[in-house]
Amino acid sequence: MTAPRLLRKCLFAALSAVLVATAATGSAQAQQPADAIAAAVSFSDTFDGPAGASVDTSKWQIETGDNVNNHERQYYTAGNRNAALDGQGHLVITARRENPANYQCWYGTCQYTSARLNTSGKFTAQYGHVEARMKIPRGQGMWPAFWMLGTPVNWPDSGEIDVMENVGFEPSTVHGTIHGPGYSGSGGIGAAYSLPGGQAFADAFHTFAVDWAPDSITWSVDGTVYQRRTPADLGGRTWVFNKPFFLILNLAVGGYWPGDPDGSTAFPQQLVVDHVSVTTGDTATGAAIKGLAGKCVDVAGANPANGTPVQLYDCNGTAAQQWTAGADGTLRALGKCLDVTGGATADGTAVQLYDCNGTAAQRWTVTAAHDIVNPQADKCLDVTGNSSANGTRLQIWTCTGGANQKWTVG
């Protein structure tokens, strides 16, 4: 395992706890922020283990069989034949060209084997930040995907959220889509994201994510938001995404959409997964963030609208004061993120609630000194005018060590 690999793994683990640095004293006060914030990550798999090992069966189950509905060409196998750890912190899903007689598909003997994993019966999510960092395969006929199905499954009425799909004939493009009653299959509602300059997704790892809140789903690639869907996009059809969904990872071969592999497609092909995580959103237990005069960081009026002021207010235990930590360094309430208005870095810039969008304006570091710092501005979360009055607006300001910049979590 190389040093850069170790560093990146450590950074991911640290971000899962909002980059909380605890003091070396080991005091209860110093430990409190880490204990309260870390609980926000509700699912995480970084696929650490020896080469050739199977996935963690407490988190994943492996499906077997073919897929008649999409007319795919692969048979999904059990065990570690087509899904195994590589010993370097990755899950590798391998598609092979082979057709042993015991693998029977809808059209006869299958031509390929691959793997499909899901968390059904082991983990479901309802809202939050859902992401996977992956390196996808390349080649005509390849169809990697990271997606979710609603429970209990009764497709399409139970819903489907496609965080990322790629078809091999579009090496620079991925798709994010929702499916539900009256908008399923080719009628799914979504958008595509393409890398600039003709880069191929198969050339490097990329992070694919959705930020999922009541009545909204927002897609991003490497932190860049490319679409947001709400019930208003459905033309009167039913929004079915305010309930639990489970996760799925798979690598399909062929089918109606990608078409079959051809002579240009080399085998084996691999989907390499670095990590999968779900960080709970507004449904998390969350924690209060307390500051000046023992008052709390509060979303004004408990209003989830973009641009709602974030203020100081008497602690009252409402959802407007329950903050959770994203694995991406965000602080979240009501399904949205604590945001520096306009991405500005000047002293006195107000903070607000806004759709999570992956920008540096929404990244925060909680320190052992009880500062909450926006690294982009290198400034602290600050109570305007050092006033403890209810409704005092919060802002960013050069870190001074004053009481109006000190915060405790929980």
Sequence and secondary structure as in RCSB ss.txt:
>XXXX:A:sequence
MTAPRLLRKCLFAALSAVLVATAATGSAQAQQPADAIAAAVSFSDTFDGPAGASVDTSKWQIETGDNVNNHERQY
YTAGNRNAALDGQGHLVITARRENPANYQCWYGTCQYTSARLNTSGKFTAQYGHVEARMKIPRGQGMWPAFWMLG
TPVNWPDSGEIDVMENVGFEPSTVHGTIHGPGYSGSGGIGAAYSLPGGQAFADAFHTFAVDWAPDSITWSVDGTV
YQRRTPADLGGRTWVFNKPFFLILNLAVGGYWPGDPDGSTAFPQQLVVDHVSVTTGDTATGAAIKGLAGKCVDVA
GANPANGTPVQLYDCNGTAAQQWTAGADGTLRALGKCLDVTGGATADGTAVQLYDCNGTAAQRWTVTAAHDIVNP
QADKCLDVTGNSSANGTRLQIWTCTGGANQKWTVG
>XXXX:A:secstr
  HHHHHHHHHHHHHTTTT    TT  HHHHHHHHHHHTTEEEEE   S TT    TTT EEE B  TTTT  EE
E  TTSSEEE SSS EEEEEEE   TT EETTEE SEEE EEE TTT  B SEEEEEEEE   STTEEEEEEEEE
SS  TTTT EEEEEE  TT TTEEEEEEEBTTB GGG EEEEEE GGG  GGGS EEEEEEEETTEEEEEETTEE
EEEE GGGGTT     SS EEEEEEEEE  TTT    TT  SSEEEEEEEEEEE  TTS  B EE GGG EEEEG
GG  STTEEEEEE     GGG BEE TTS EEETTEEEEEGGG  STT BEEEE     GGG  EE TTS EEET
TTTEEEEEGGG  STTEEEEEE     GGG  EE 
